Amino acid sequence: MVKLIGKELIEIYLEKAEDLVKFDAQAALKSYESALSIAQRSSERESEARISHKIGELYYLGGEFQKSV
C-alpha cells in the first residue's frame, strides 16, 4: 500500500510540474524535486530516473547547462 501511495503522489507532482513547466520553471522544479524525494524514499528507481531526466531537461532548456570543452 505504501508503494501505491508513493506512486500516486509521484504522478500528482509530475502532472503538476508538467503543467507549470511552460509558465513557471521554478515552481515546476520544486514540484519535480518533491516527486524525486518521494521516489527516493519509496525506492521507485524507475520513477527516480524519469524525474531526474525531467529535471535535467528543465535545466538544459533554461540555459543552465554548459558543455565542457
PyRosetta script that sets phi, psi and omega in degrees:
from pyrosetta import init, pose_from_sequence

init()
pose = pose_from_sequence("MVKLIGKELIEIYLEKAEDLVKFDAQAALKSYESALSIAQRSSERESEARISHKIGELYYLGGEFQKSV")
pose.set_psi(1, -38.5)
pose.set_omega(1, 179.7)
pose.set_phi(2, -61.9)
pose.set_psi(2, -42.2)
pose.set_omega(2, 178.2)
pose.set_phi(3, -60.6)
pose.set_psi(3, -40.9)
pose.set_omega(3, 179.9)
pose.set_phi(4, -63.2)
pose.set_psi(4, -44.1)
pose.set_omega(4, 178.2)
pose.set_phi(5, -63.9)
pose.set_psi(5, -42.0)
pose.set_omega(5, 177.6)
pose.set_phi(6, -59.6)
pose.set_psi(6, -46.3)
pose.set_omega(6, 179.8)
pose.set_phi(7, -62.8)
pose.set_psi(7, -41.8)
pose.set_omega(7, 180.0)
pose.set_phi(8, -64.6)
pose.set_psi(8, -42.7)
pose.set_omega(8, 178.1)
pose.set_phi(9, -64.5)
pose.set_psi(9, -41.2)
pose.set_omega(9, 177.9)
pose.set_phi(10, -58.3)
pose.set_psi(10, -47.4)
pose.set_omega(10, -179.0)
pose.set_phi(11, -63.7)
pose.set_psi(11, -38.0)
pose.set_omega(11, 177.9)
pose.set_phi(12, -62.2)
pose.set_psi(12, -47.8)
pose.set_omega(12, 179.3)
pose.set_phi(13, -65.2)
pose.set_psi(13, -37.2)
pose.set_omega(13, 178.1)
pose.set_phi(14, -65.1)
pose.set_psi(14, -43.8)
pose.set_omega(14, 177.9)
pose.set_phi(15, -61.3)
pose.set_psi(15, -43.0)
pose.set_omega(15, 178.7)
pose.set_phi(16, -61.2)
pose.set_psi(16, -45.7)
pose.set_omega(16, -179.9)
pose.set_phi(17, -62.4)
pose.set_psi(17, -43.0)
pose.set_omega(17, -178.8)
pose.set_phi(18, -66.1)
pose.set_psi(18, -31.5)
pose.set_omega(18, 174.8)
pose.set_phi(19, -70.2)
pose.set_psi(19, -35.4)
pose.set_omega(19, -175.6)
pose.set_phi(20, -83.5)
pose.set_psi(20, -23.8)
pose.set_omega(20, -167.9)
pose.set_phi(21, -55.4)
pose.set_psi(21, -33.2)
pose.set_omega(21, -178.5)
pose.set_phi(22, -79.8)
pose.set_psi(22, -21.7)
pose.set_omega(22, -172.7)
pose.set_phi(23, -111.7)
pose.set_psi(23, -32.4)
pose.set_omega(23, -175.3)
pose.set_phi(24, -148.9)
pose.set_psi(24, 89.4)
pose.set_omega(24, -175.3)
pose.set_phi(25, -61.2)
pose.set_psi(25, -36.1)
pose.set_omega(25, -179.9)
pose.set_phi(26, -65.9)
pose.set_psi(26, -42.8)
pose.set_omega(26, 178.1)
pose.set_phi(27, -66.7)
pose.set_psi(27, -38.2)
pose.set_omega(27, 177.2)
pose.set_phi(28, -62.8)
pose.set_psi(28, -42.9)
pose.set_omega(28, 179.0)
pose.set_phi(29, -60.6)
pose.set_psi(29, -42.6)
pose.set_omega(29, 178.4)
pose.set_phi(30, -61.7)
pose.set_psi(30, -40.0)
pose.set_omega(30, 179.3)
pose.set_phi(31, -68.0)
pose.set_psi(31, -42.1)
pose.set_omega(31, 175.8)
pose.set_phi(32, -61.0)
pose.set_psi(32, -42.4)
pose.set_omega(32, -179.9)
pose.set_phi(33, -64.5)
pose.set_psi(33, -36.5)
pose.set_omega(33, 176.1)
pose.set_phi(34, -64.6)
pose.set_psi(34, -44.4)
pose.set_omega(34, 178.3)
pose.set_phi(35, -62.3)
pose.set_psi(35, -40.9)
pose.set_omega(35, 179.7)
pose.set_phi(36, -63.3)
pose.set_psi(36, -42.7)
pose.set_omega(36, 179.1)
pose.set_phi(37, -61.0)
pose.set_psi(37, -43.4)
pose.set_omega(37, 178.9)
pose.set_phi(38, -65.2)
pose.set_psi(38, -42.8)
pose.set_omega(38, 179.5)
pose.set_phi(39, -61.2)
pose.set_psi(39, -41.8)
pose.set_omega(39, 179.6)
pose.set_phi(40, -66.0)
pose.set_psi(40, -43.4)
pose.set_omega(40, -178.9)
pose.set_phi(41, -69.2)
pose.set_psi(41, -27.9)
pose.set_omega(41, -178.7)
pose.set_phi(42, -101.3)
pose.set_psi(42, 11.4)
pose.set_omega(42, 177.4)
pose.set_phi(43, 55.8)
pose.set_psi(43, 37.1)
pose.set_omega(43, 176.9)
pose.set_phi(44, -91.3)
pose.set_psi(44, 80.9)
pose.set_omega(44, -173.2)
pose.set_phi(45, -63.4)
pose.set_psi(45, -38.8)
pose.set_omega(45, 179.0)
pose.set_phi(46, -64.3)
pose.set_psi(46, -44.0)
pose.set_omega(46, 177.3)
pose.set_phi(47, -64.5)
pose.set_psi(47, -40.5)
pose.set_omega(47, 179.8)
pose.set_phi(48, -59.7)
pose.set_psi(48, -43.5)
pose.set_omega(48, 179.0)
pose.set_phi(49, -65.7)
pose.set_psi(49, -43.7)
pose.set_omega(49, -179.6)
pose.set_phi(50, -63.1)
pose.set_psi(50, -42.4)
pose.set_omega(50, -179.6)
pose.set_phi(51, -67.8)
pose.set_psi(51, -42.3)
pose.set_omega(51, 178.1)
pose.set_phi(52, -59.4)
pose.set_psi(52, -39.5)
pose.set_omega(52, 177.1)
pose.set_phi(53, -62.8)
pose.set_psi(53, -44.3)
pose.set_omega(53, 179.6)
pose.set_phi(54, -62.2)
pose.set_psi(54, -40.8)
pose.set_omega(54, 178.1)
pose.set_phi(55, -63.8)
pose.set_psi(55, -42.8)
pose.set_omega(55, 177.2)
pose.set_phi(56, -60.2)
pose.set_psi(56, -42.9)
pose.set_omega(56, 177.1)
pose.set_phi(57, -61.0)
pose.set_psi(57, -41.2)
pose.set_omega(57, -179.5)
pose.set_phi(58, -62.2)
pose.set_psi(58, -45.1)
pose.set_omega(58, 177.0)
pose.set_phi(59, -64.3)
pose.set_psi(59, -41.8)
pose.set_omega(59, -179.7)
pose.set_phi(60, -62.2)
pose.set_psi(60, -47.4)
pose.set_omega(60, -179.5)
pose.set_phi(61, -66.5)
pose.set_psi(61, -27.4)
pose.set_omega(61, 178.5)
pose.set_phi(62, -81.9)
pose.set_psi(62, -0.6)
pose.set_omega(62, 178.2)
pose.set_phi(63, 78.7)
pose.set_psi(63, 15.9)
pose.set_omega(63, -177.6)
pose.set_phi(64, -94.9)
pose.set_psi(64, 9.3)
pose.set_omega(64, 178.8)
pose.set_phi(65, -106.6)
pose.set_psi(65, 128.1)
pose.set_omega(65, 179.6)
pose.set_phi(66, -117.1)
pose.set_psi(66, 129.5)
pose.set_omega(66, 174.1)
pose.set_phi(67, -75.4)
pose.set_psi(67, 137.8)
pose.set_omega(67, 174.8)
pose.set_phi(68, -91.8)
pose.set_psi(68, 135.4)
pose.set_omega(68, -176.0)
pose.set_phi(69, -102.6)
pose.dump_pdb("model.pdb")
